[in-house]
């Protein structure tokens, strides 16, 4: 590992850790209120904080472990700790690691799907992927090519090959055999968006592209 790669990895690790800390703190700020529900509350539960003590009890970890993570003293929390915290908050571990950049890319995909669905002159892009969406067991090659069909209109010459490759890779992340047709279609749209946004450098450098 050369110095540049090591520096990039260190920066990416730091950003991911800060994302984890921020997400846990935000969840804690609204995740309380279980006692009111347990007492038979009628109506919406109150927005209340979940204490660290309550979280460690539900997550099955030690309070010092959580405190070190939230204070940044633990620079490399284990996968087990992250999964335990996610379990205690009743969410997917992936959500604890989703950064603002990830959310912006995800929202860009949803926005694009809405545009494709509403614009008559762009319906062909959805129809070209419908065959794969309706297939109960599409193979990865068919999925990747369908994602490219949706993303081709946004490709630019300078980054074309890399963007296509990123679409292929993202399209393989979801288990398409376990999804409903409409869900498969959304995966294809998201794959085209994530691939289109992929830069020629490291993933953590995508902030400016997302803003464009």
The 8 nearest C-alpha neighbors of each residue, nearest first, counted from 0:
[[1, 4, 5, 2, 3, 6, 8, 7],
 [2, 0, 4, 3, 5, 6, 7, 8],
 [1, 3, 5, 4, 6, 0, 7, 8],
 [4, 2, 6, 5, 1, 7, 0, 8],
 [5, 3, 7, 6, 1, 2, 8, 0],
 [4, 6, 8, 2, 3, 7, 9, 1],
 [7, 5, 3, 9, 4, 8, 2, 10],
 [8, 6, 4, 10, 9, 5, 11, 3],
 [9, 7, 11, 5, 10, 6, 12, 4],
 [10, 8, 6, 12, 7, 11, 5, 13],
 [9, 11, 13, 7, 8, 12, 14, 6],
 [10, 12, 8, 14, 13, 9, 7, 15],
 [13, 11, 9, 15, 10, 14, 8, 16],
 [12, 14, 10, 16, 11, 15, 9, 17],
 [15, 13, 11, 17, 16, 12, 18, 10],
 [16, 14, 18, 12, 17, 13, 11, 19],
 [15, 17, 19, 13, 18, 14, 12, 20],
 [16, 18, 20, 14, 19, 15, 21, 13],
 [19, 17, 15, 21, 16, 20, 98, 22],
 [18, 20, 16, 22, 96, 17, 95, 21],
 [21, 19, 17, 23, 69, 18, 22, 24],
 [22, 20, 18, 24, 23, 19, 17, 25],
 [21, 23, 25, 19, 24, 20, 95, 18],
 [22, 24, 26, 20, 25, 21, 27, 19],
 [23, 25, 27, 21, 22, 26, 20, 28],
 [26, 24, 22, 28, 27, 23, 21, 29],
 [25, 27, 23, 28, 24, 29, 30, 22],
 [26, 28, 49, 24, 30, 25, 29, 48],
 [27, 29, 48, 25, 26, 30, 24, 49],
 [30, 28, 48, 47, 46, 27, 26, 31],
 [29, 31, 49, 27, 26, 48, 28, 47],
 [32, 30, 49, 48, 47, 33, 29, 46],
 [31, 33, 34, 35, 47, 45, 44, 46],
 [32, 34, 36, 35, 31, 37, 44, 30],
 [35, 33, 37, 36, 32, 38, 31, 39],
 [34, 36, 38, 33, 37, 32, 40, 39],
 [35, 37, 40, 33, 39, 38, 34, 44],
 [36, 38, 34, 39, 35, 33, 40, 32],
 [39, 37, 35, 36, 40, 34, 33, 41],
 [40, 38, 36, 37, 41, 35, 34, 42],
 [39, 41, 36, 35, 38, 42, 44, 37],
 [42, 40, 39, 43, 36, 44, 35, 38],
 [41, 43, 40, 44, 45, 36, 39, 35],
 [42, 44, 45, 41, 40, 36, 46, 35],
 [45, 43, 32, 42, 36, 46, 35, 40],
 [46, 44, 32, 47, 43, 35, 31, 29],
 [47, 45, 29, 32, 44, 31, 48, 30],
 [48, 46, 31, 29, 32, 45, 30, 28],
 [47, 49, 28, 31, 29, 27, 30, 50],
 [48, 50, 31, 27, 30, 28, 53, 51],
 [51, 49, 53, 52, 48, 54, 27, 31],
 [50, 52, 54, 53, 55, 49, 62, 65],
 [53, 51, 50, 55, 54, 56, 62, 49],
 [52, 54, 50, 56, 51, 55, 49, 57],
 [55, 53, 51, 57, 56, 52, 58, 87],
 [54, 56, 58, 60, 52, 57, 59, 53],
 [55, 57, 53, 54, 59, 58, 52, 60],
 [56, 58, 87, 54, 55, 59, 53, 86],
 [59, 57, 87, 55, 83, 84, 56, 60],
 [58, 60, 56, 55, 57, 83, 61, 87],
 [61, 59, 55, 58, 62, 64, 56, 83],
 [60, 62, 64, 63, 55, 65, 59, 56],
 [61, 63, 65, 64, 55, 66, 52, 60],
 [64, 62, 66, 65, 61, 67, 68, 60],
 [65, 63, 61, 67, 62, 66, 68, 60],
 [66, 64, 68, 62, 67, 63, 69, 61],
 [65, 67, 63, 69, 68, 64, 70, 62],
 [68, 66, 72, 70, 64, 73, 65, 69],
 [67, 69, 73, 65, 71, 66, 70, 72],
 [70, 68, 66, 20, 71, 67, 65, 72],
 [71, 69, 67, 72, 68, 66, 73, 20],
 [70, 72, 68, 73, 69, 67, 74, 20],
 [71, 73, 67, 70, 74, 68, 69, 66],
 [74, 72, 68, 71, 67, 75, 76, 70],
 [73, 75, 72, 71, 76, 16, 68, 13],
 [74, 76, 73, 77, 16, 12, 68, 72],
 [77, 75, 73, 74, 80, 78, 68, 81],
 [78, 76, 79, 80, 75, 81, 82, 73],
 [77, 79, 81, 80, 82, 76, 83, 92],
 [78, 80, 82, 77, 81, 83, 76, 84],
 [81, 79, 83, 77, 82, 78, 84, 76],
 [82, 80, 78, 84, 83, 79, 85, 77],
 [83, 81, 85, 79, 80, 84, 92, 86],
 [82, 84, 86, 80, 58, 85, 81, 79],
 [85, 83, 87, 81, 58, 86, 82, 80],
 [84, 86, 82, 92, 88, 90, 87, 83],
 [85, 87, 89, 83, 84, 88, 58, 82],
 [86, 88, 58, 57, 84, 85, 89, 54],
 [87, 89, 85, 86, 90, 84, 54, 30],
 [90, 88, 86, 87, 85, 91, 84, 92],
 [91, 89, 85, 88, 86, 92, 94, 87],
 [90, 92, 93, 94, 85, 89, 95, 86],
 [93, 91, 85, 95, 94, 82, 90, 81],
 [94, 92, 91, 96, 95, 97, 90, 85],
 [95, 93, 97, 96, 92, 91, 90, 22],
 [94, 96, 92, 93, 19, 22, 97, 23],
 [95, 97, 19, 94, 93, 18, 98, 15],
 [98, 96, 94, 101, 95, 93, 102, 99],
 [99, 97, 101, 100, 18, 96, 102, 15],
 [98, 100, 102, 101, 103, 97, 18, 104],
 [99, 101, 103, 98, 102, 104, 206, 209],
 [102, 100, 98, 104, 99, 103, 97, 105],
 [101, 103, 105, 99, 104, 100, 106, 98],
 [104, 102, 100, 106, 105, 101, 107, 99],
 [105, 103, 107, 101, 102, 106, 100, 108],
 [104, 106, 102, 108, 107, 103, 101, 109],
 [105, 107, 109, 103, 108, 104, 102, 110],
 [106, 108, 104, 110, 105, 109, 103, 111],
 [109, 107, 189, 111, 105, 106, 110, 192],
 [108, 110, 106, 112, 111, 107, 113, 105],
 [111, 109, 107, 113, 108, 112, 106, 114],
 [110, 112, 114, 108, 113, 109, 107, 115],
 [111, 113, 109, 115, 114, 110, 116, 108],
 [114, 112, 116, 110, 111, 115, 117, 109],
 [115, 113, 111, 117, 112, 116, 118, 110],
 [116, 114, 112, 113, 118, 117, 121, 122],
 [115, 117, 113, 114, 118, 112, 122, 125],
 [116, 118, 114, 115, 113, 119, 122, 121],
 [117, 119, 121, 120, 115, 116, 114, 122],
 [120, 118, 122, 121, 117, 116, 115, 123],
 [119, 121, 118, 122, 123, 115, 117, 124],
 [122, 120, 123, 119, 118, 115, 124, 125],
 [121, 123, 124, 125, 119, 120, 115, 126],
 [124, 122, 126, 125, 121, 127, 120, 119],
 [123, 125, 127, 122, 149, 126, 121, 148],
 [124, 126, 123, 122, 128, 127, 129, 115],
 [127, 125, 123, 129, 128, 124, 122, 130],
 [126, 128, 124, 125, 129, 123, 130, 148],
 [129, 127, 145, 126, 125, 130, 131, 132],
 [130, 128, 132, 126, 131, 127, 133, 125],
 [131, 129, 133, 132, 128, 134, 127, 126],
 [130, 132, 134, 133, 129, 128, 137, 142],
 [131, 133, 180, 129, 183, 130, 184, 134],
 [134, 132, 180, 130, 131, 129, 135, 179],
 [133, 135, 131, 136, 137, 132, 130, 180],
 [136, 134, 176, 133, 137, 132, 180, 175],
 [135, 137, 176, 134, 138, 175, 131, 177],
 [138, 136, 134, 131, 141, 135, 142, 139],
 [137, 139, 141, 140, 142, 136, 175, 143],
 [140, 138, 142, 141, 143, 171, 137, 170],
 [139, 141, 143, 142, 138, 144, 167, 137],
 [142, 140, 144, 139, 143, 138, 145, 137],
 [141, 143, 139, 145, 140, 144, 146, 138],
 [144, 142, 167, 146, 140, 145, 141, 170],
 [143, 145, 147, 141, 146, 142, 140, 148],
 [146, 144, 148, 142, 128, 147, 143, 141],
 [147, 145, 187, 143, 149, 191, 144, 148],
 [146, 148, 150, 144, 149, 145, 151, 191],
 [149, 147, 145, 146, 151, 150, 144, 124],
 [150, 148, 146, 147, 124, 151, 191, 188],
 [149, 151, 191, 147, 148, 152, 153, 146],
 [152, 150, 154, 153, 148, 147, 149, 191],
 [151, 153, 150, 154, 149, 148, 155, 147],
 [154, 152, 151, 150, 155, 195, 149, 191],
 [155, 153, 151, 159, 152, 195, 156, 150],
 [156, 154, 159, 157, 158, 153, 162, 152],
 [155, 157, 159, 158, 154, 160, 162, 153],
 [158, 156, 155, 159, 160, 154, 161, 162],
 [157, 159, 161, 156, 160, 155, 162, 199],
 [158, 160, 156, 162, 155, 161, 154, 157],
 [161, 159, 163, 162, 158, 164, 156, 157],
 [160, 162, 164, 163, 158, 159, 165, 199],
 [163, 161, 194, 165, 195, 159, 164, 160],
 [164, 162, 166, 160, 161, 165, 159, 167],
 [163, 165, 161, 167, 162, 166, 168, 160],
 [164, 166, 194, 162, 168, 167, 163, 169],
 [167, 165, 194, 163, 190, 169, 191, 164],
 [166, 168, 143, 164, 170, 165, 169, 163],
 [169, 167, 165, 171, 170, 166, 164, 172],
 [168, 170, 190, 166, 171, 172, 167, 165],
 [169, 171, 190, 167, 168, 172, 143, 166],
 [170, 172, 169, 168, 173, 139, 167, 143],
 [173, 171, 169, 170, 174, 168, 175, 190],
 [174, 172, 175, 171, 170, 186, 169, 178],
 [175, 173, 176, 177, 172, 178, 171, 183],
 [174, 176, 178, 177, 173, 183, 136, 137],
 [177, 175, 136, 174, 178, 135, 137, 179],
 [176, 178, 175, 174, 179, 135, 136, 173],
 [179, 177, 175, 176, 182, 183, 180, 174],
 [178, 180, 182, 181, 183, 177, 132, 175],
 [181, 179, 132, 183, 133, 182, 184, 178],
 [180, 182, 184, 183, 179, 185, 132, 178],
 [183, 181, 185, 179, 184, 180, 178, 186],
 [184, 182, 186, 180, 132, 185, 181, 178],
 [183, 185, 181, 187, 182, 186, 132, 180],
 [184, 186, 188, 182, 187, 183, 189, 181],
 [187, 185, 183, 189, 184, 188, 190, 182],
 [188, 186, 146, 190, 184, 185, 189, 191],
 [187, 189, 185, 191, 190, 186, 108, 192],
 [188, 190, 108, 192, 186, 191, 187, 193],
 [191, 189, 187, 170, 166, 169, 193, 188],
 [190, 192, 150, 194, 188, 146, 166, 189],
 [193, 191, 189, 195, 194, 190, 108, 196],
 [194, 192, 196, 190, 195, 191, 189, 197],
 [195, 193, 166, 165, 162, 191, 197, 192],
 [194, 196, 192, 162, 193, 197, 191, 154],
 [195, 197, 193, 194, 192, 198, 208, 209],
 [196, 198, 194, 195, 162, 193, 165, 199],
 [199, 197, 200, 196, 205, 201, 202, 204],
 [198, 200, 197, 201, 161, 158, 162, 202],
 [201, 199, 198, 202, 204, 197, 203, 205],
 [200, 202, 203, 204, 199, 198, 7, 205],
 [203, 201, 204, 205, 200, 198, 197, 11],
 [202, 204, 201, 205, 11, 206, 14, 10],
 [203, 205, 202, 206, 201, 200, 198, 207],
 [206, 204, 208, 203, 207, 202, 209, 198],
 [207, 205, 209, 208, 204, 100, 210, 203],
 [206, 208, 210, 209, 205, 211, 204, 100],
 [209, 207, 211, 205, 210, 206, 196, 198],
 [208, 210, 206, 207, 211, 205, 103, 104],
 [209, 211, 207, 208, 206, 103, 205, 100],
 [210, 208, 209, 207, 206, 196, 205, 107]]
